[in-house]
Amino acid sequence: DCLLSRGLGDVYKRQMNRAQTADETGKVLLELRGVKRDYNQGETIISVLSDAHLQIRGGELTALVGPSGSGKSTLLNIAGLLERPTDGEVIIAGHPTSALGNRRRGKLRGSHIGFVFQFHRLLPEFSAVENVMVPQMLNGLARDEAEDRAEALLAMVGLQDRQSHRPGRLSGGEQQRVAIARAVANAPRVLLADEPTGNLDPETADDVFSHLRAIIRGTGAAALIVTHNEKLAQTMDRCLAIEDGQIVER
């Protein structure tokens, strides 16, 4: 992990611009202030989050645990600017977001937030390297630069010999490592993961998580990881849960 962390850090420093690679380890990069989320079901209002507060610092891995239906996915969607809270503020790397329009939210999401899902969601018609190139090119990077960066990131997660393979020719663990490389391709300051190892056997899950942990340590990003795996949660820096709509330390 130590060697991988240094290697990933070197890739970031070499290939990302200064604004994205300044050392932010220890700084609050994801913050929720008084976040509330209600849903209307007919005439009934269901409150999922109520006055939720959260701070995650650079280089920190935070687990979010709890039963299905407790609001974990809702919290992740709000933190990732995929969903707006009913009330409250979400601050990404010092940027308040409540007053931003959809276009500016989308731009901030693309440049500052990375997502890893339980099911990798790779584009099946594209190779591993092309899958990692796509978000970079959508973010305005030239094709050659995107390809160089994608190759370097795939090498850092041990897939230098699998870069030309399409997802269908990769194992589940390899697909998830491609998904991790894709998630960090734009040097996000915040990494959000929803059950990133939930679809893998224990040995493969440990391997994938070791790469994810190394990326957080090596790049200084802040990570919020939803998991049902208590053993995995215990290896992280902090463990949180949602109780009665509020975020509590476990």
C-alpha positions as CSV (number, residue, x, y, z in Angstrom):
1,D,0.0,0.0,0.0
2,C,2.8,2.4,0.8
3,L,4.5,2.0,-2.5
4,L,1.2,2.2,-4.3
5,S,0.3,5.4,-2.4
6,R,3.5,7.0,-3.4
7,G,3.1,5.9,-7.0
8,L,-0.4,7.3,-7.2
9,G,0.7,10.5,-5.6
10,D,3.5,10.9,-8.2
11,V,1.0,10.3,-11.0
12,Y,-1.3,13.1,-9.6
13,K,1.6,15.5,-9.2
14,R,3.0,14.8,-12.6
15,Q,-0.3,14.9,-14.5
16,M,-2.7,17.1,-12.7
17,N,-2.6,20.9,-12.5
18,R,-1.4,22.7,-9.4
19,A,-4.8,23.7,-8.2
20,Q,-5.9,20.1,-8.0
21,T,-2.7,18.7,-6.5
22,A,-2.1,21.0,-3.6
23,D,-1.7,19.0,-0.5
24,E,-5.1,19.0,1.2
25,T,-4.5,16.2,3.6
26,G,-6.2,17.0,6.9
27,K,-8.3,19.8,5.4
28,V,-12.1,19.5,5.4
29,L,-13.0,18.6,1.8
30,L,-16.6,17.4,2.3
31,E,-19.0,19.1,4.7
32,L,-22.7,18.8,5.3
33,R,-24.3,21.5,7.5
34,G,-27.9,20.9,8.8
35,V,-28.9,18.8,5.8
36,K,-32.5,17.8,5.6
37,R,-34.2,15.6,3.0
38,D,-37.9,15.0,2.8
39,Y,-39.9,13.0,0.3
40,N,-43.6,13.5,-0.4
41,Q,-45.7,10.3,-0.7
42,G,-49.1,11.5,-1.5
43,E,-50.1,13.6,1.5
44,T,-47.4,12.1,3.7
45,I,-44.0,13.6,4.2
46,I,-41.2,11.1,4.9
47,S,-38.1,12.6,6.5
48,V,-35.0,10.6,5.6
49,L,-32.3,13.1,6.8
50,S,-32.9,15.7,9.5
51,D,-30.3,18.3,10.5
52,A,-27.5,16.0,9.4
53,H,-23.9,17.2,9.9
54,L,-20.7,15.8,8.5
55,Q,-17.1,16.7,8.0
56,I,-14.5,14.5,6.2
57,R,-10.9,15.5,5.8
58,G,-8.4,14.9,3.1
59,G,-6.7,11.5,3.3
60,E,-9.4,10.2,5.6
61,L,-11.5,7.1,4.9
62,T,-14.9,7.2,6.5
63,A,-17.3,4.2,6.5
64,L,-21.1,4.8,6.5
65,V,-23.0,1.8,7.7
66,G,-26.5,0.9,8.6
67,P,-29.6,-1.1,7.5
68,S,-31.2,-0.7,4.1
69,G,-33.6,2.2,4.1
70,S,-31.7,4.2,6.7
71,G,-30.8,6.9,4.2
72,K,-27.2,6.0,3.2
73,S,-27.8,6.2,-0.6
74,T,-29.7,9.4,-0.2
75,L,-26.8,10.9,1.8
76,L,-24.3,9.8,-0.8
77,N,-26.4,11.3,-3.6
78,I,-26.6,14.6,-1.8
79,A,-22.9,14.6,-0.9
80,G,-22.2,13.9,-4.6
81,L,-24.4,16.7,-5.8
82,L,-26.7,14.2,-7.6
83,E,-29.6,15.3,-5.5
84,R,-30.5,18.5,-3.7
85,P,-31.3,18.5,0.0
86,T,-34.6,19.9,1.1
87,D,-32.6,22.3,3.4
88,G,-29.0,22.7,4.5
89,E,-25.7,23.2,2.8
90,V,-23.2,20.9,1.1
91,I,-19.7,22.2,0.9
92,I,-17.2,20.6,-1.5
93,A,-13.5,21.6,-1.0
94,G,-14.6,24.9,0.4
95,H,-17.3,25.5,-2.3
96,P,-20.8,26.0,-0.9
97,T,-23.3,24.5,-3.4
98,S,-26.8,25.3,-2.3
99,A,-27.0,28.5,-4.5
100,L,-25.5,26.9,-7.6
101,G,-27.5,26.2,-10.7
102,N,-27.5,22.8,-12.3
103,R,-24.7,23.6,-14.8
104,R,-22.3,24.8,-12.1
105,R,-23.2,21.9,-9.9
106,G,-22.4,19.5,-12.8
107,K,-19.1,21.2,-13.4
108,L,-18.1,21.0,-9.8
109,R,-19.2,17.4,-9.6
110,G,-17.1,16.5,-12.7
111,S,-13.9,18.2,-11.4
112,H,-14.1,17.6,-7.6
113,I,-16.1,14.3,-7.0
114,G,-15.4,10.7,-8.0
115,F,-17.9,7.9,-7.7
116,V,-17.4,4.1,-7.3
117,F,-20.4,1.9,-7.3
118,Q,-21.1,-1.7,-6.3
119,F,-21.6,-2.6,-10.0
120,H,-18.8,-1.0,-11.9
121,R,-21.0,0.6,-14.6
122,L,-18.2,0.4,-17.2
123,L,-19.0,1.0,-20.8
124,P,-19.0,-2.5,-22.3
125,E,-18.0,-1.4,-25.9
126,F,-14.9,0.4,-24.7
127,S,-11.6,-0.9,-23.5
128,A,-10.3,-0.4,-19.9
129,V,-8.1,2.5,-20.9
130,E,-11.0,4.1,-22.9
131,N,-13.3,3.8,-19.9
132,V,-10.8,5.8,-17.9
133,M,-10.3,8.3,-20.7
134,V,-14.0,9.2,-21.1
135,P,-14.5,11.3,-17.9
136,Q,-11.3,13.2,-18.6
137,M,-12.3,14.0,-22.2
138,L,-15.8,15.1,-21.0
139,N,-13.9,17.4,-18.5
140,G,-12.1,19.0,-21.5
141,L,-8.8,17.1,-21.6
142,A,-7.2,16.4,-24.9
143,R,-7.3,12.7,-26.1
144,D,-3.6,12.2,-25.9
145,E,-3.3,13.5,-22.4
146,A,-6.3,11.6,-21.3
147,E,-4.8,8.4,-22.7
148,D,-1.5,8.9,-21.0
149,R,-3.1,9.6,-17.6
150,A,-5.5,6.6,-18.0
151,E,-2.6,4.3,-18.8
152,A,-0.6,5.5,-15.7
153,L,-3.6,5.1,-13.4
154,L,-4.4,1.6,-14.7
155,A,-0.7,0.7,-14.1
156,M,-1.0,2.0,-10.6
157,V,-3.9,-0.4,-9.9
158,G,-2.0,-3.3,-11.4
159,L,-3.8,-3.5,-14.8
160,Q,-1.0,-2.4,-17.1
161,D,-1.4,-5.7,-19.0
162,R,-5.1,-5.4,-19.3
163,Q,-5.6,-1.9,-20.6
164,S,-6.8,-3.0,-24.1
165,H,-9.4,-5.5,-22.7
166,R,-13.1,-4.7,-22.7
167,P,-15.0,-5.2,-19.5
168,G,-16.4,-8.5,-20.6
169,R,-12.8,-10.0,-20.7
170,L,-12.0,-8.8,-17.2
171,S,-12.7,-10.5,-13.9
172,G,-15.0,-8.8,-11.4
173,G,-12.1,-7.5,-9.3
174,E,-10.3,-6.2,-12.4
175,Q,-13.5,-4.4,-13.5
176,Q,-13.8,-2.8,-10.1
177,R,-10.2,-1.6,-10.2
178,V,-10.9,0.0,-13.6
179,A,-13.9,1.7,-12.0
180,I,-11.6,3.0,-9.3
181,A,-9.1,4.3,-11.8
182,R,-12.0,6.0,-13.7
183,A,-13.3,7.5,-10.5
184,V,-10.0,9.2,-9.7
185,A,-9.1,10.2,-13.3
186,N,-10.0,13.8,-12.8
187,A,-8.2,14.0,-9.5
188,P,-11.3,14.5,-7.4
189,R,-11.0,15.9,-3.9
190,V,-13.9,13.8,-2.7
191,L,-14.4,10.1,-3.5
192,L,-17.8,8.6,-2.8
193,A,-18.2,4.8,-2.9
194,D,-21.5,2.8,-2.6
195,E,-20.7,-0.8,-1.6
196,P,-17.6,-0.9,-3.8
197,T,-16.7,-4.5,-2.8
198,G,-20.2,-5.7,-2.2
199,N,-20.4,-7.8,-5.3
200,L,-17.0,-9.5,-4.8
201,D,-15.7,-12.5,-2.9
202,P,-13.8,-11.8,0.3
203,E,-10.3,-12.2,-1.1
204,T,-11.0,-10.1,-4.2
205,A,-12.8,-7.5,-2.0
206,D,-9.7,-7.1,0.1
207,D,-7.5,-6.6,-3.0
208,V,-9.8,-4.0,-4.4
209,F,-10.2,-2.1,-1.2
210,S,-6.4,-2.1,-0.7
211,H,-6.1,-0.2,-4.0
212,L,-8.9,2.2,-2.9
213,R,-7.2,2.8,0.4
214,A,-3.9,3.5,-1.3
215,I,-5.5,6.0,-3.6
216,I,-6.9,8.0,-0.7
217,R,-3.6,7.9,1.2
218,G,-1.6,8.8,-1.8
219,T,-3.7,11.6,-3.2
220,G,-5.1,13.2,0.0
221,A,-8.7,12.9,-1.2
222,A,-11.6,12.5,1.3
223,A,-13.5,9.3,1.0
224,L,-17.0,8.4,2.2
225,I,-17.7,4.7,1.7
226,V,-21.0,3.0,2.2
227,T,-20.6,-0.6,3.2
228,H,-22.5,-3.5,4.9
229,N,-19.1,-5.2,5.6
230,E,-18.4,-4.5,9.3
231,K,-14.9,-6.0,9.0
232,L,-14.1,-3.5,6.2
233,A,-15.7,-0.6,8.1
234,Q,-13.4,-1.3,11.1
235,T,-10.3,-0.9,8.9
236,M,-11.2,2.7,8.1
237,D,-10.4,5.9,10.0
238,R,-14.0,6.5,11.2
239,C,-17.3,4.8,11.1
240,L,-20.6,6.6,10.8
241,A,-24.2,5.6,10.8
242,I,-27.6,7.3,10.2
243,E,-30.0,7.1,13.1
244,D,-33.3,9.0,13.2
245,G,-32.2,11.0,10.2
246,Q,-29.0,12.2,11.8
247,I,-25.3,11.2,11.3
248,V,-23.7,9.6,14.4
249,E,-20.3,8.2,15.2
250,R,-20.1,4.5,15.7
